[in-house]
Amino acid sequence: MYSIGVDIGGTKILAGIVSKNGEVLYKRKIPTPELGRDEILILLKEAILKMTEWADTEAIPLEKIGIGTAGQVDFIKGVVLSGTTNIKDWGDVFLREEVEKYTHLPIYIDNDVNVLTLAEHQLGAAKGYKEVVCLALGTGVGGGVITNGALLRGAWGGAAELGHMTLDMNGEQCNCGMRGCLETYASGTWVAKRMENLMQLQNPSSGSSLLITSQQTFQLYHEGDLMAKQVVHTMITGLAHGVVNLIHTFNPQIIVLGGGVMENGHWIIELLQKKIHTIGLQSLIKDVKIELSQMHTESGLIGAALLGVAKVM
């Protein structure tokens, strides 16, 4: 049997037909630049109907539909409770109800980093482990947790908002409204913001014209730029304290780091490992593996297709 997996993001909808071992038989990518709720729902319908049409033509048996989306998702009810700034009005979306209008297949809906975590656990870097923490470092910081082999969802699916643990209650204000969240240290957005601020301090006449990405900041770090070194030090220190907090809380066997910040990020892993071993409870920290994600551009698609298979906690 096969499943339809759908990854809904701020820039694209990626849909595909996926086998239980993660093989993508057929897929379609639909750009979604600055679209709102109604347009996204129309494109989602188009993508899913295209999948079912192809499956019928090829005599591929479909078992279910899994959808991963940014935001807080009530997994039980299939509702996106609060969304992402990348999609306009992406909150209080009764997504399962919308999809049920044009399909009779069972529908599973979850947070995008939960499905990434599921993909890593079933097929990627965390395969074979029962206690897993996954962090996706990108525009923001998302999290997922596997405990006793099951995806941890909490009362309705809002568990593991790991990017919004507070590292400094007097720190910089996060988009969530709190201060000093892990996201304000380890996300690509904040790495770039810190670098821009330092560059503007050095060259005030530039005003707000300086634009830089986290990857450009990392390149400057490798070239020996002192400001970039300061930014990376802040990032690694914040990320290390966040990771140690997670180790203390969940006692995982492995922590998997993914997302855009971690592209070619083996050097980040090395710096992080050195740092975490200087803080925290060594009895908990010493045996924890820290690995890069093995699931890349299709992770959301594949993880979504796996929904409904793994255990839930």
Order of alpha helices (4+ residues) and beta strands (2+ residues): beta-beta-beta-alpha-beta-beta-beta-alpha-beta-alpha-beta-beta-beta-alpha-alpha-alpha-alpha-beta-alpha-alpha-beta-alpha
